[in-house]
Amino acid sequence: MSVFEVIIVAAQAVVAVAMIAGVVLMLRVKDSGSRAILSDLVFLGLLASYVLWSLTHETQIAYEIMLLGTLGCLSTISLARILSNGRR
């Protein structure tokens, strides 16, 4: 196992811990706004896990998945606009 692979595994572990903490917090929080933001955290964690996995494995659609994953931020922006009543 090379140094690069060790770093990738460590990064995947950090992402996994962050995702688990987000899910636990999602179950404990009461308001829907926080739950929506935490669901985005889990979504982006899954995207980061895939990107880290694709660094060590051959895949042909890694860049397409990353670009489509950036569209996941639109739900967060929409929620922010709704909670602020459309103010900028």
Secondary structure, DSSP 8 states (H G I E B T S, - for coil): --HHHHHHHHHHHHHHHHHHHHHHHHHH--SHHHHHHHHHHHHHHHHHHHHHHHHHS--SSHHHHHHHHGGGHHHHHHHHHHHTTT--
